[in-house]
């Protein structure tokens, strides 16, 4: 298993204006989250309901982590000015 980096490359998450890649990543996570939520709410999900709920929770955590990391990076960038 590979190790996680010790430090975050904050500059990779600092940009001004629109970033199409970032927007697409967030849109893709949103669509994936909605699909898993819909699967979990399906009356026929049966024993798979908890599996779909777990996937939705994990996707939500990744999305939240990315958004929070970007926010911290932007704060770090703003303080450099």
Secondary structure, 3 states (H helix, E strand, C coil): CCCCCCCCCHHHHCCCCCCHHHHHHHHHHHHHHHHHHHHHHCCCCHHHHHHHHHHHHHHHHHHHHHHHHHHHHHHHHHHHC
